[in-house]
Amino acid sequence: MFRTEINIPSSPKKIDLSTPILSIGSCFSDCIGNRFKDNKFQALANPFGTVYNPISIFKLLAYSLNKEYPAEDTYISTGNLQANYDFHSSFSSVDKDAVAEGVKSSIDKTHSQLLKCKWLIITFGTSFIYRRKDNHEIVANCHKVPSKHFTKELLSQAEMIQEFSVLLKKLQKINPALNIILTVSPVRHIKDTLEQNSVSKSILRTLCHELSTSNQNIHYFPSYEIMMDDLRDYRFYKGDMIHPTEVAEDYIWGKFADTYFTSDTQQFLKKWSKLRRAIHHRPFNLESEEHQKFIHETINKLNQLSQQIDLTTEIEGLKKQIAKHHD
């Protein structure tokens, strides 16, 4: 035995291409969410941008459930930009109205997805939070506001469970069939020091255990353990020694697919993976007869697969290459 591979039991509850999905949380949620989108799933990925701590994630989901928008005092001026403490810096703008419109749009979009969603995937990043000194509210993002305006705290499991319980009741009321997958991001927060990161991740892991073992519609996916105990090698990390490489992300995605996807969906992914490579293939000579023949063959394969999913954009993109060739 040369490694300790994690064997995950196949879930009796399955995901297919038509399953509405919402992914929210830390940057690892982007990784999973983007793969859903790239592979033509009905997924909304991280509509609020990266959010690391559980309380802020729960707060954003509560906003969306109630179609409630952030209070005026959550908006701040920082440098030349306007921002919102509950949202990622990608929402920031020189114009406060633009920030508010972006915030409103993301809440409305998430509200619609939650109503029809079959699977909600939440990725927790850290148990550390920053609390405003002026009103004691937890922020999702400090937006480079000086640290003197915040107190840094470590969330307790009891506090997180209490907040989640309130949210879960609301979720079950509007969407009783919803399944929730909890996972802990394998990205280490070394700014907290490795020792403190271990404490933080441990609290998140016990939170996931407590929640997933007390409700049959809540599941745990071990992305953290796959990275730490299965791959456990720096060749699977990017140059910053923190974030997983694409190879590692693909491996974790493969484990997720084996656990949750129907067999038909897994077969589709194999076909679609080859076709995606064909679509993105860039030959030395676009005008060559060989490449034009390759495009025609790829379009035919896409037409066959389009019976399962909408591939109009991809087919039209390739047809333009044929049109250019004939011009």
C-alpha positions as CSV (number, residue, x, y, z in Angstrom):
1,M,0.0,0.0,0.0
2,F,1.5,3.3,-1.1
3,R,-1.3,5.7,-0.1
4,T,-4.4,5.9,2.1
5,E,-7.1,6.3,-0.5
6,I,-10.5,7.5,0.8
7,N,-13.4,5.3,-0.3
8,I,-16.7,7.1,-0.3
9,P,-19.9,5.1,-0.3
10,S,-22.1,5.8,-3.3
11,S,-25.0,8.1,-2.3
12,P,-28.5,6.6,-2.8
13,K,-29.6,10.1,-3.7
14,K,-28.3,11.1,-7.1
15,I,-27.6,14.2,-9.2
16,D,-28.2,14.4,-13.0
17,L,-27.9,17.1,-15.6
18,S,-31.4,18.5,-15.0
19,T,-30.9,18.7,-11.2
20,P,-31.0,22.4,-10.0
21,I,-27.9,23.0,-7.8
22,L,-26.7,25.9,-5.7
23,S,-23.1,26.1,-4.5
24,I,-22.0,28.6,-1.9
25,G,-19.0,29.3,0.4
26,S,-15.2,29.5,0.2
27,C,-13.1,29.4,-2.9
28,F,-13.3,25.6,-3.1
29,S,-17.0,26.2,-3.7
30,D,-16.0,28.1,-6.8
31,C,-13.9,25.1,-8.0
32,I,-16.9,22.7,-7.6
33,G,-19.4,25.2,-8.9
34,N,-17.4,26.1,-12.0
35,R,-17.1,22.4,-12.9
36,F,-20.9,22.1,-12.6
37,K,-21.3,25.0,-15.1
38,D,-18.5,23.8,-17.4
39,N,-20.3,20.4,-17.6
40,K,-23.7,21.8,-18.4
41,F,-25.4,21.2,-15.0
42,Q,-28.3,23.5,-13.9
43,A,-26.0,25.1,-11.3
44,L,-25.7,28.6,-9.7
45,A,-22.1,28.9,-8.4
46,N,-21.1,31.2,-5.6
47,P,-23.6,34.1,-6.5
48,F,-22.2,36.2,-3.6
49,G,-18.6,35.6,-4.4
50,T,-16.2,33.9,-2.0
51,V,-17.5,33.7,1.6
52,Y,-15.4,31.9,4.2
53,N,-17.2,31.7,7.6
54,P,-20.4,29.8,8.3
55,I,-22.3,32.7,9.9
56,S,-21.9,34.9,6.9
57,I,-22.9,32.0,4.6
58,F,-26.1,31.4,6.6
59,K,-26.8,35.2,6.6
60,L,-26.6,35.4,2.9
61,L,-28.9,32.3,2.4
62,A,-31.4,33.9,4.8
63,Y,-31.3,37.2,2.8
64,S,-32.1,35.1,-0.3
65,L,-34.9,33.0,1.3
66,N,-36.7,36.1,2.5
67,K,-35.7,38.3,-0.5
68,E,-34.4,40.7,2.1
69,Y,-31.7,43.2,1.3
70,P,-28.8,44.4,3.5
71,A,-29.3,47.3,5.9
72,E,-27.9,50.7,5.0
73,D,-25.1,50.4,7.6
74,T,-23.6,47.4,5.8
75,Y,-22.5,49.7,3.0
76,I,-19.1,51.4,3.4
77,S,-16.7,53.7,1.6
78,T,-13.2,52.3,1.4
79,G,-10.6,54.3,-0.6
80,N,-12.3,55.3,-3.8
81,L,-14.7,52.3,-3.7
82,Q,-18.1,51.6,-2.3
83,A,-18.6,48.1,-0.8
84,N,-20.8,46.0,1.4
85,Y,-19.6,44.1,4.5
86,D,-21.7,41.1,3.8
87,F,-20.5,40.7,0.2
88,H,-17.3,39.9,-1.6
89,S,-15.1,42.7,-3.0
90,S,-16.1,41.7,-6.6
91,F,-19.4,43.6,-5.8
92,S,-17.4,46.8,-5.0
93,S,-17.7,49.9,-7.3
94,V,-17.1,53.6,-7.4
95,D,-20.9,53.9,-7.5
96,K,-22.9,52.9,-4.4
97,D,-26.0,52.4,-6.5
98,A,-24.1,49.9,-8.7
99,V,-23.1,48.0,-5.5
100,A,-26.7,47.9,-4.2
101,E,-28.0,46.8,-7.6
102,G,-25.4,44.0,-7.8
103,V,-26.3,42.9,-4.3
104,K,-30.0,42.9,-5.0
105,S,-29.6,41.0,-8.3
106,S,-27.5,38.2,-6.6
107,I,-30.1,37.9,-3.8
108,D,-33.0,37.7,-6.3
109,K,-31.2,35.2,-8.4
110,T,-30.4,33.0,-5.4
111,H,-33.9,33.2,-4.2
112,S,-35.2,31.8,-7.5
113,Q,-32.6,29.0,-7.4
114,L,-33.5,28.1,-3.8
115,L,-37.1,27.7,-4.6
116,K,-36.4,24.9,-7.2
117,C,-33.1,23.7,-5.9
118,K,-32.6,20.0,-5.2
119,W,-29.1,20.2,-3.9
120,L,-27.4,22.9,-1.9
121,I,-23.6,22.6,-1.5
122,I,-22.0,24.6,1.3
123,T,-18.2,24.8,1.6
124,F,-16.9,26.2,5.0
125,G,-13.5,27.9,4.9
126,T,-12.8,29.1,8.4
127,S,-14.2,29.3,12.0
128,F,-12.5,32.7,12.5
129,I,-14.7,35.7,12.1
130,Y,-14.3,39.5,12.2
131,R,-16.9,41.4,14.2
132,R,-17.5,45.2,13.8
133,K,-16.8,47.1,17.0
134,D,-19.5,49.7,16.2
135,N,-22.5,47.4,16.1
136,H,-21.0,43.9,16.9
137,E,-22.1,42.4,13.5
138,I,-20.0,39.7,11.9
139,V,-18.7,40.7,8.4
140,A,-18.1,38.4,5.4
141,N,-15.3,40.7,4.2
142,C,-13.3,43.5,5.9
143,H,-12.6,45.3,2.5
144,K,-9.2,46.4,3.9
145,V,-10.8,48.6,6.6
146,P,-8.2,49.0,9.3
147,S,-8.1,46.1,11.8
148,K,-8.8,48.5,14.8
149,H,-12.4,48.5,13.7
150,F,-12.9,44.8,14.3
151,T,-12.4,42.1,16.9
152,K,-11.2,38.7,15.7
153,E,-13.0,35.7,17.2
154,L,-13.2,32.0,16.9
155,L,-16.8,30.8,16.4
156,S,-18.1,28.1,18.7
157,Q,-19.8,25.0,17.3
158,A,-22.9,25.8,19.5
159,E,-23.2,29.2,17.9
160,M,-23.0,27.8,14.4
161,I,-25.5,25.0,15.0
162,Q,-27.9,27.5,16.5
163,E,-27.7,29.8,13.4
164,F,-27.9,26.8,11.0
165,S,-31.0,25.4,12.8
166,V,-32.9,28.6,12.3
167,L,-31.9,28.6,8.6
168,L,-32.7,25.0,8.1
169,K,-36.3,25.4,9.3
170,K,-36.8,28.1,6.7
171,L,-35.2,26.1,4.0
172,Q,-37.3,23.0,4.7
173,K,-40.5,25.1,4.8
174,I,-40.0,26.5,1.2
175,N,-38.2,23.5,-0.2
176,P,-38.9,20.2,1.7
177,A,-37.1,18.1,-0.9
178,L,-33.8,19.9,-0.6
179,N,-30.7,17.9,0.1
180,I,-27.6,19.7,1.6
181,I,-24.0,18.7,1.1
182,L,-21.5,20.1,3.6
183,T,-17.8,20.1,3.0
184,V,-14.7,21.8,4.5
185,S,-12.4,23.6,2.1
186,P,-8.9,22.0,1.9
187,V,-7.4,25.4,1.4
188,R,-5.4,26.2,4.6
189,H,-5.7,29.7,6.1
190,I,-2.0,30.1,6.9
191,K,-2.4,33.8,7.8
192,D,-4.1,32.5,11.0
193,T,-0.9,30.3,11.4
194,L,-1.0,26.6,10.7
195,E,-1.7,25.8,14.4
196,Q,-4.7,28.1,14.4
197,N,-5.8,26.9,11.0
198,S,-5.9,23.3,12.5
199,V,-8.2,24.5,15.3
200,S,-10.4,26.3,12.9
201,K,-10.8,23.4,10.5
202,S,-11.4,21.0,13.4
203,I,-14.4,23.1,14.5
204,L,-15.8,23.1,11.0
205,R,-15.3,19.4,10.7
206,T,-17.1,18.6,13.9
207,L,-19.9,21.0,12.8
208,C,-20.3,19.0,9.6
209,H,-20.3,15.8,11.6
210,E,-22.9,17.0,14.0
211,L,-25.2,18.3,11.3
212,S,-24.9,15.4,8.8
213,T,-25.5,12.7,11.4
214,S,-28.6,14.4,12.8
215,N,-30.5,14.9,9.5
216,Q,-31.0,12.4,6.7
217,N,-31.1,15.2,4.1
218,I,-27.7,16.6,5.1
219,H,-24.6,14.9,3.8
220,Y,-20.9,15.3,4.2
221,F,-18.4,15.1,1.3
222,P,-14.8,14.7,2.5
223,S,-12.9,17.1,0.2
224,Y,-10.7,18.1,3.1
225,E,-9.7,14.6,3.9
226,I,-9.1,13.7,0.2
227,M,-6.6,16.6,0.0
228,M,-5.0,16.1,3.4
229,D,-5.0,12.3,3.8
230,D,-5.4,10.8,0.3
231,L,-3.3,13.2,-2.0
232,R,-1.2,14.6,0.9
233,D,1.7,15.7,-1.3
234,Y,3.0,19.2,-2.3
235,R,3.0,18.3,-5.9
236,F,-0.8,18.6,-5.7
237,Y,-0.5,22.2,-4.5
238,K,0.0,25.4,-6.6
239,G,3.1,27.5,-6.1
240,D,1.6,29.2,-3.0
241,M,1.6,25.8,-1.3
242,I,-2.0,26.5,-0.2
243,H,-4.3,26.0,-3.1
244,P,-4.9,22.7,-4.9
245,T,-3.6,22.3,-8.4
246,E,-6.0,21.6,-11.3
247,V,-5.0,17.9,-11.1
248,A,-6.0,17.8,-7.4
249,E,-9.3,19.6,-8.2
250,D,-10.0,17.1,-11.0
251,Y,-9.3,14.2,-8.7
252,I,-11.7,15.6,-6.0
253,W,-14.3,16.3,-8.7
254,G,-14.0,12.7,-9.9
255,K,-14.6,11.5,-6.4
256,F,-17.7,13.7,-6.1
257,A,-19.0,12.4,-9.4
258,D,-18.5,8.8,-8.4
259,T,-20.5,9.5,-5.2
260,Y,-23.4,11.6,-6.4
261,F,-23.9,11.4,-10.2
262,T,-26.2,8.9,-12.0
263,S,-24.5,6.4,-14.3
264,D,-26.0,8.2,-17.3
265,T,-24.5,11.5,-16.1
266,Q,-21.1,9.9,-15.7
267,Q,-21.3,8.5,-19.2
268,F,-22.3,11.9,-20.5
269,L,-19.3,13.6,-18.7
270,K,-16.9,11.2,-20.5
271,K,-18.3,12.1,-23.9
272,W,-18.5,15.8,-23.1
273,S,-14.9,15.9,-21.8
274,K,-13.6,14.7,-25.1
275,L,-15.8,17.1,-27.0
276,R,-14.8,20.1,-24.9
277,R,-11.2,19.4,-25.7
278,A,-12.1,19.2,-29.4
279,I,-14.0,22.5,-29.2
280,H,-11.0,24.3,-27.5
281,H,-8.4,22.7,-29.9
282,R,-6.4,25.4,-31.7
283,P,-4.5,24.1,-34.6
284,F,-1.5,25.8,-36.3
285,N,-3.5,26.3,-39.5
286,L,-7.2,27.0,-39.0
287,E,-7.8,27.0,-42.8
288,S,-6.4,23.5,-43.5
289,E,-8.7,20.9,-45.0
290,E,-7.8,18.6,-42.2
291,H,-9.0,21.0,-39.5
292,Q,-12.2,21.8,-41.4
293,K,-12.9,18.1,-41.5
294,F,-12.2,17.9,-37.8
295,I,-14.7,20.8,-37.2
296,H,-17.5,19.1,-39.2
297,E,-16.9,15.8,-37.3
298,T,-17.1,17.7,-34.0
299,I,-20.3,19.4,-34.9
300,N,-21.9,16.1,-35.8
301,K,-20.9,14.7,-32.4
302,L,-22.3,17.8,-30.7
303,N,-25.6,17.5,-32.6
304,Q,-25.9,13.9,-31.3
305,L,-25.2,15.1,-27.7
306,S,-27.5,18.1,-28.0
307,Q,-30.5,15.7,-27.5
308,Q,-29.4,15.7,-23.8
309,I,-28.3,19.3,-23.3
310,D,-28.4,22.7,-25.0
311,L,-25.2,23.0,-27.1
312,T,-26.3,25.8,-29.4
313,T,-23.5,28.2,-28.4
314,E,-20.8,25.6,-29.0
315,I,-22.2,24.5,-32.4
316,E,-22.7,28.1,-33.6
317,G,-19.1,28.9,-32.5
318,L,-17.7,26.1,-34.7
319,K,-20.0,26.9,-37.6
320,K,-18.4,30.4,-37.7
321,Q,-15.0,28.8,-38.2
322,I,-16.5,27.0,-41.3
323,A,-18.0,30.3,-42.5
324,K,-14.7,32.0,-42.2
325,H,-13.0,29.2,-44.2
326,H,-15.5,29.7,-47.1
327,D,-15.3,33.6,-47.1
